[in-house]
Structures are given as C-alpha cells and as structure tokens.
C-alpha cells in the first residue's frame, strides 16, 4: 500500500482520529519496543499528513479571500480577537 494512495483516501478528520488512537496506544506504555517504534513512525507520518492538509486549506482560504478584494489574511494569534 503506498502512502500517496492512502493520503488521498483519508479525510482530515480520519487522519486526526487515527493520530489520536496512535497517541493513546503509545501513552499506554505496554507495547514492545519494535511495535512502539512502528506506531511512533505512523504517528509522525499522520502528523505530517495533517499539517500538509491544514497548509493546503489555509492556502485555499487565502486565495479565496484575495480574490474577493475585500479581505486580507493575517497571521493566526492565540489572543482573543477584540470585540467591537
């Protein structure tokens, strides 16, 4: 099974759900070393896949906003937006 084909078949939500499962298994601490390494490797791949999907979505939103001519993108911030 190739990574490219599985990446296009999974939704972002499925990637996140599987990543959560991976984290739970690793946090359990009862896996043999080799299995832990294999699961950790899967987690890294899932994390990268999720990040790529988020980057693509952010780019798409920026392109849509630029096309409207009325909105500008700004960097994300952890601070709460000011209310008017």
VEXDREN-2710 file (C-alpha; in Angstrom, 1 decimal):
% VEXDREN-2710
k/r/px/py/pz
1/UNK/0.0/0.0/0.0
2/UNK/1.5/3.3/-1.0
3/UNK/1.4/6.4/1.2
4/UNK/0.1/8.6/-1.6
5/UNK/-3.0/6.5/-2.2
6/UNK/-3.9/6.3/1.5
7/UNK/-3.3/10.1/1.9
8/UNK/-5.9/10.9/-0.8
9/UNK/-8.4/8.4/0.5
10/UNK/-8.5/9.7/4.1
11/UNK/-10.2/12.8/5.3
12/UNK/-8.5/15.2/7.6
13/UNK/-10.8/14.1/10.4
14/UNK/-9.8/10.5/9.8
15/UNK/-6.2/11.4/10.0
16/UNK/-6.7/13.2/13.3
17/UNK/-8.8/10.3/14.7
18/UNK/-6.1/7.8/13.8
19/UNK/-3.4/10.0/15.2
20/UNK/-5.4/10.2/18.5
21/UNK/-5.5/6.4/18.5
22/UNK/-1.7/6.2/18.0
23/UNK/-1.1/8.6/20.9
24/UNK/-3.4/6.6/23.2
25/UNK/-1.5/3.4/22.3
26/UNK/1.9/5.0/22.9
27/UNK/0.8/6.6/26.2
28/UNK/-0.4/3.2/27.4
29/UNK/3.3/2.2/27.6
30/UNK/2.6/-1.6/27.4
31/UNK/3.9/-2.1/23.8
32/UNK/7.1/-3.9/22.9
33/UNK/9.9/-1.6/21.7
34/UNK/9.6/-2.5/18.0
35/UNK/5.9/-2.1/17.9
36/UNK/6.2/1.2/19.7
37/UNK/8.7/2.4/17.1
38/UNK/6.4/1.3/14.2
39/UNK/3.4/3.1/15.8
40/UNK/5.5/6.2/16.5
41/UNK/6.6/6.2/12.8
42/UNK/2.9/6.0/11.8
43/UNK/2.2/8.9/14.1
44/UNK/4.9/11.1/12.6
45/UNK/3.5/10.3/9.1
46/UNK/0.0/11.1/10.2
47/UNK/1.1/14.4/11.8
48/UNK/2.9/15.4/8.6
49/UNK/-0.2/14.5/6.5
50/UNK/-2.4/16.5/8.8
51/UNK/-0.1/19.5/8.7
52/UNK/0.0/19.3/4.9
53/UNK/-3.7/19.3/4.7
54/UNK/-4.0/22.3/7.0
55/UNK/-1.4/24.2/5.0
56/UNK/-3.4/23.4/1.8
57/UNK/-6.6/24.6/3.4
58/UNK/-5.0/27.8/4.6
59/UNK/-3.6/28.5/1.2
60/UNK/-7.0/27.9/-0.4
61/UNK/-8.7/30.3/2.1
62/UNK/-6.1/32.9/1.4
63/UNK/-6.6/32.6/-2.4
64/UNK/-10.4/32.9/-1.9
65/UNK/-10.0/36.0/0.3
66/UNK/-7.6/37.6/-2.1
67/UNK/-9.9/37.0/-5.0
68/UNK/-12.7/38.9/-3.2
69/UNK/-10.6/42.0/-2.9
70/UNK/-12.2/42.9/0.4
71/UNK/-10.4/40.8/3.0
72/UNK/-6.7/40.4/3.9
73/UNK/-5.2/37.5/5.7
74/UNK/-3.3/37.9/9.0
75/UNK/-1.2/35.6/11.0
76/UNK/-3.0/33.4/13.5
77/UNK/-2.8/34.5/17.1
78/UNK/-3.6/32.8/20.4
79/UNK/-5.1/36.0/21.7
80/UNK/-8.8/36.6/21.7
81/UNK/-10.0/39.0/18.9
82/UNK/-11.2/42.3/20.1
83/UNK/-15.0/42.8/20.1
84/UNK/-16.4/46.0/18.7
END
